Amino acid sequence: MRYLYILPLFFSFFTAKAQVAAQHCGYDFTSYLVLDVHENGKKETIKDLKITIVDSAGNDVINLNNVYSWTNANKALVFSLNYKIDDTGKRITAETDKNAKSRWFFPFAKENYLLSVANTFPAENFSIKVEDIDGKANGGLFKTQIVPLNSYNMYVLCSAQNERQAMQFGPRTNRPVEIILER
C-alpha cells in the first residue's frame, strides 16, 4: 500500500526531467558573426563601413530563401553596427540614450558590427569584405580588405550548441573577429 504513494512521486520526477529537456533557447538555430573593426593602435570602432559576406570571387553572398540567415531573405548578407535598446526592446537613438536606461541589443558585441546567421552557415566557405564607402567622413580613407571566415568565428547562442562548438573548435569561440584597417 505504501508503494502506491511513492509511485506518483516517481513518475512526476521523470515528467519534470522531460519538460526541462524539451525547453528551447530563444535563439535556437541562430548564431552571430561579430567584427571588431578599428585602426591599428586605436580601439574605437570605425563607423559607416560597408561590410558584406563574399564568395571566393569577391561577389556578395545572397541569402536565397533564408538558407544562410533567418532574416533578410533574398538580400546580400550585410553587417550592421550593434545598437542600444531600452527596457521594452525599442531601439534607442543618440538623443534618447542620454535620458533612458539602455543596453546593447546583442550584449556580447558591444559597439561592434554584427550579422545574424543560421547555425548551419558554412563560414569557412566565405570571407568578409570591408569597404569604406563614405571616404574621409568616418575619419579616414581606408583600404578595402577581405578577411577569410572560419566556423569558430560564429557566436553560437544556445548553451548546449555553444558547448559542442567549444569542444569541436577549442577556446577561440565567441570572440569578435578583429579587423585592422589601413589608410
C-alpha positions as CSV (number, residue, x, y, z in Angstrom):
1,M,0.0,0.0,0.0
2,R,2.7,2.5,0.9
3,Y,4.4,1.9,-2.6
4,L,1.2,3.3,-4.2
5,Y,2.1,6.7,-2.6
6,I,5.7,6.6,-3.9
7,L,4.7,5.6,-7.4
8,P,3.2,9.0,-8.4
9,L,6.2,10.8,-6.9
10,F,8.5,8.5,-9.0
11,F,6.6,9.4,-12.3
12,S,6.5,13.1,-11.5
13,F,10.3,13.2,-11.4
14,F,10.6,11.8,-14.9
15,T,7.9,14.1,-16.2
16,A,9.7,17.2,-14.8
17,K,13.0,16.0,-16.2
18,A,11.4,15.6,-19.7
19,Q,10.0,19.1,-19.5
20,V,13.4,20.6,-18.8
21,A,15.0,18.7,-21.7
22,A,12.3,19.9,-24.1
23,Q,12.8,23.6,-23.3
24,H,14.4,25.6,-26.1
25,C,16.7,28.6,-26.1
26,G,15.1,31.7,-27.6
27,Y,17.9,31.8,-30.1
28,D,17.8,28.2,-31.3
29,F,19.4,27.7,-34.7
30,T,20.9,31.2,-34.6
31,S,24.5,32.4,-34.4
32,Y,26.1,35.8,-34.8
33,L,29.3,36.9,-36.5
34,V,30.8,39.8,-34.6
35,L,33.5,42.1,-36.1
36,D,35.8,44.5,-34.1
37,V,36.9,46.9,-36.9
38,H,39.4,49.5,-35.9
39,E,42.6,51.3,-37.0
40,N,46.0,50.0,-35.9
41,G,46.8,51.3,-32.4
42,K,43.2,52.6,-31.8
43,K,40.3,50.9,-30.0
44,E,37.4,52.9,-31.4
45,T,35.2,51.2,-33.9
46,I,35.3,52.7,-37.4
47,K,31.7,53.6,-38.3
48,D,29.9,53.9,-41.7
49,L,31.6,51.0,-43.4
50,K,30.0,48.6,-45.8
51,I,30.8,45.1,-44.6
52,T,29.4,42.1,-46.5
53,I,29.9,38.3,-46.8
54,V,31.5,37.5,-50.1
55,D,32.3,34.3,-52.0
56,S,35.7,33.2,-53.4
57,A,35.3,35.5,-56.4
58,G,34.5,38.5,-54.2
59,N,30.8,38.6,-55.0
60,D,28.2,39.4,-52.3
61,V,26.6,36.3,-50.9
62,I,22.8,36.4,-51.3
63,N,20.6,34.8,-48.6
64,L,18.4,32.9,-51.1
65,N,15.3,31.7,-49.3
66,N,16.8,32.2,-45.9
67,V,19.4,29.5,-46.4
68,Y,22.2,31.4,-44.5
69,S,20.2,33.6,-42.2
70,W,16.7,33.7,-40.7
71,T,16.4,37.4,-41.7
72,N,16.6,39.4,-44.9
73,A,15.6,36.7,-47.3
74,N,16.9,37.1,-50.9
75,K,19.2,40.0,-49.9
76,A,23.0,40.3,-49.6
77,L,24.5,39.4,-46.2
78,V,25.4,42.8,-44.8
79,F,26.7,43.6,-41.3
80,S,25.3,46.4,-39.2
81,L,26.5,48.2,-36.1
82,N,25.2,46.9,-32.8
83,Y,22.7,49.3,-31.3
84,K,21.2,50.1,-27.9
85,I,17.7,49.3,-26.8
86,D,15.5,50.3,-23.9
87,D,13.8,48.1,-21.3
88,T,10.9,47.5,-23.7
89,G,13.2,46.4,-26.5
90,K,12.8,49.5,-28.6
91,R,15.9,50.9,-30.5
92,I,17.4,54.0,-28.8
93,T,18.7,56.9,-30.8
94,A,21.7,59.1,-29.7
95,E,19.3,61.7,-28.3
96,T,17.1,59.3,-26.3
97,D,20.2,57.4,-25.0
98,K,21.0,60.3,-22.6
99,N,17.6,60.2,-21.0
100,A,16.9,56.4,-20.9
101,K,18.3,53.3,-19.3
102,S,19.8,51.3,-22.2
103,R,21.6,48.1,-23.0
104,W,23.2,46.7,-26.2
105,F,20.8,44.7,-28.4
106,F,23.4,41.9,-28.6
107,P,25.3,42.4,-25.3
108,F,28.4,40.4,-26.3
109,A,29.1,42.6,-29.4
110,K,29.2,46.0,-27.6
111,E,29.9,48.7,-30.2
112,N,30.9,46.3,-33.0
113,Y,29.4,45.1,-36.3
114,L,27.3,42.0,-36.3
115,L,25.3,39.7,-38.6
116,S,22.8,37.1,-37.6
117,V,23.3,33.8,-39.4
118,A,21.9,30.2,-39.1
119,N,23.9,27.7,-37.1
120,T,24.4,25.8,-40.4
121,F,26.1,28.8,-42.0
122,P,29.3,27.4,-43.8
123,A,31.6,30.2,-42.6
124,E,34.7,28.5,-43.9
125,N,33.4,28.8,-47.5
126,F,33.2,32.6,-47.3
127,S,35.1,35.8,-46.5
128,I,34.3,39.3,-45.1
129,K,34.7,42.3,-47.4
130,V,35.2,45.6,-45.6
131,E,34.8,48.8,-47.7
132,D,35.0,52.5,-46.7
133,I,32.1,53.9,-48.7
134,D,32.0,57.4,-47.2
135,G,35.6,58.4,-47.7
136,K,37.0,60.8,-45.1
137,A,33.7,61.2,-43.3
138,N,34.5,58.4,-40.8
139,G,38.0,59.6,-40.0
140,G,40.0,58.3,-43.0
141,L,40.0,56.8,-46.4
142,F,40.5,53.2,-45.5
143,K,41.7,50.4,-47.9
144,T,39.2,47.7,-48.8
145,Q,40.1,44.5,-47.0
146,I,39.0,40.9,-47.4
147,V,39.3,38.5,-44.4
148,P,38.5,34.8,-44.6
149,L,36.0,33.4,-42.1
150,N,36.1,30.2,-40.0
151,S,33.4,28.2,-38.2
152,Y,34.9,29.2,-34.8
153,N,34.1,32.9,-35.7
154,M,30.4,32.3,-35.1
155,Y,28.8,33.1,-31.7
156,V,26.6,30.1,-31.2
157,L,23.9,31.4,-28.8
158,C,22.3,28.4,-27.1
159,S,24.4,26.8,-24.4
160,A,24.3,23.2,-25.5
161,Q,25.3,24.1,-29.0
162,N,27.9,26.5,-27.7
163,E,29.4,23.8,-25.5
164,R,29.6,21.4,-28.5
165,Q,31.2,24.1,-30.6
166,A,33.8,24.8,-27.9
167,M,34.7,21.1,-27.8
168,Q,35.0,20.9,-31.6
169,F,36.9,24.2,-32.2
170,G,38.6,24.9,-28.9
171,P,38.7,28.1,-26.8
172,R,38.7,30.6,-29.6
173,T,34.9,30.6,-29.9
174,N,32.8,33.6,-29.1
175,R,35.4,36.3,-29.8
176,P,34.9,39.1,-32.3
177,V,36.8,38.8,-35.5
178,E,39.5,41.6,-35.2
179,I,39.9,43.5,-38.4
180,I,42.5,46.3,-38.5
181,L,42.1,48.7,-41.3
182,E,44.8,50.7,-43.1
183,R,44.5,54.1,-44.7
